[in-house]
Amino acid sequence: MASSDFTVQKWKDGHTDTILCLDSNNNGVTASGGQDGLCCLWTPEGALMDRLDKFDDDVTSLCFCQKDASKFFLSTGNSIMSYDLKNLKEPVFCCSFNQDEINQIALNSNEELLASCDDAGQIKEIGRAHV
């Protein structure tokens, strides 16, 4: 039986195609990525806060830092980018370590390593200097 403590609402006006991934930070901001090449940022109430420029490829994975709620990573194609919510004009960091499209990225618990896996079956870890 469902609890009455949950509210379901539809967030709209963000993506134009299938949403592939999402993550939320400690402040309730949610980022979503999709097949439309967009990364949308949402307020805790579900209002569209910002939209990153259309990328050439799908935005396949996202993850927020837990230590710094304004920092997040996204993957598009074979690239990983880091952004800061305080300035979304340009990525803070961008790299292409994988040979094929990245399926998922994940930070380890102390946020010293960022791992990625791709369509070629490869797993890559990016060390502290880049994270």
Summary of the structure (lengths in Angstrom):
residues: 131
radius of gyration: 14.9
end to end distance: 42.5
largest distance: 47.9
contacts: 372
relative contact order: 0.15
helix: 0%
strand: 44%
